[in-house]
Amino acid sequence: MKLYSGPLSLFSRKVEIALGEKGLAFEREMVPFTQERGYQPKHLDVLAANPKRQVPVLVDGDLTLFDSTLIFEYLEEAYPAPPLLPRNAKARARCRMMELRADEEVFPHARAFFYRTDPPHPDAAQRKANEEAGARAETALREHFAALDKIVSGGGFLCGELSYADIAMFMTIIWTQRLKGPALQDYPSLAAWFERLRARPPFGKAAAEIAAADRDLTRPIGNA
Ligand SMILES: N[C@@H](CCC(=O)N[C@@H](CS)C(=O)NCC(=O)O)C(=O)O
């Protein structure tokens, strides 16, 4: 298998963790990424494979597949052991909604912090608007963290056993933390869940590589 990934691609790192948890070997190709130019120039293989021109792209034999959630669905069908979704249909559906919650409800608030690693906007009004949007995102994230803290208060995972929902939420929470969103320490069960995951080699490797990529590629926060 071959995975086109990116050093600071949250969605690609989701797939790396899932492949690792399933014990599947893969060759990884990192596409170009810089803070200044983002994903330009696009990797030619990614342009050919994905009309959305995005990573992750997974190649498994004669199958070329994009979108992290579709890749999860494929991995679960093609490589069912160990499972990363519950067995019961309703529990699986709930777990898929939890993955969607990470990607589409919680992560958009982390996006509101992207201005923190961008060069300061030349327009003062835009800088103020960015900071106001960041403050609203902080409030929303605190509510999400409190709700998630309750879900994992028993010491388990988001859907009972380890699942794709944990992978997606772990990545989203890394993004909130690297962009200096609300601290996890105020949510002890969620912080303990995060550390339980980080102790697993595929999660720990992704977290360490993202921290290294931040040191190499990201403009430090606070130097505005
Ligand atoms: N829904 C997609 C999102 C993929 C995505 O946003 N990829 C980003 C990197 S994390 C990308 O390639 N961005 C470059 C671009 O959009 O031009 C997924 O889950 O895979």
PDBQT file of the ligand as one rigid body, heavy atoms in Angstrom, charges set to zero:
ROOT
HETATM    1  N1  LIG A 301     -12.418  15.495   3.831  1.00  0.00    +0.000 N 
HETATM    2  C1  LIG A 301     -11.053  15.269   3.432  1.00  0.00    +0.000 C 
HETATM    3  C2  LIG A 301     -10.230  16.510   3.736  1.00  0.00    +0.000 C 
HETATM    4  C3  LIG A 301      -8.829  16.435   3.138  1.00  0.00    +0.000 C 
HETATM    5  C4  LIG A 301      -8.052  17.724   3.342  1.00  0.00    +0.000 C 
HETATM    6  O1  LIG A 301      -8.614  18.756   3.743  1.00  0.00    +0.000 OA
HETATM    7  N2  LIG A 301      -6.755  17.649   3.032  1.00  0.00    +0.000 N 
HETATM    8  C5  LIG A 301      -5.894  18.812   3.166  1.00  0.00    +0.000 C 
HETATM    9  C6  LIG A 301      -4.703  18.491   4.053  1.00  0.00    +0.000 C 
HETATM   10  S1  LIG A 301      -5.231  18.046   5.698  1.00  0.00    +0.000 SA
HETATM   11  C7  LIG A 301      -5.336  19.198   1.809  1.00  0.00    +0.000 C 
HETATM   12  O2  LIG A 301      -4.878  18.369   1.060  1.00  0.00    +0.000 OA
HETATM   13  N3  LIG A 301      -5.389  20.499   1.528  1.00  0.00    +0.000 N 
HETATM   14  C8  LIG A 301      -4.878  21.057   0.315  1.00  0.00    +0.000 C 
HETATM   15  C9  LIG A 301      -5.949  21.753  -0.459  1.00  0.00    +0.000 C 
HETATM   16  O3  LIG A 301      -7.134  21.693  -0.080  1.00  0.00    +0.000 OA
HETATM   17  O4  LIG A 301      -5.590  22.369  -1.460  1.00  0.00    +0.000 OA
HETATM   18  C10 LIG A 301     -10.527  14.026   4.158  1.00  0.00    +0.000 C 
HETATM   19  O5  LIG A 301     -11.103  13.625   5.176  1.00  0.00    +0.000 OA
HETATM   20  O6  LIG A 301      -9.564  13.417   3.674  1.00  0.00    +0.000 OA
ENDROOT
TORSDOF 0
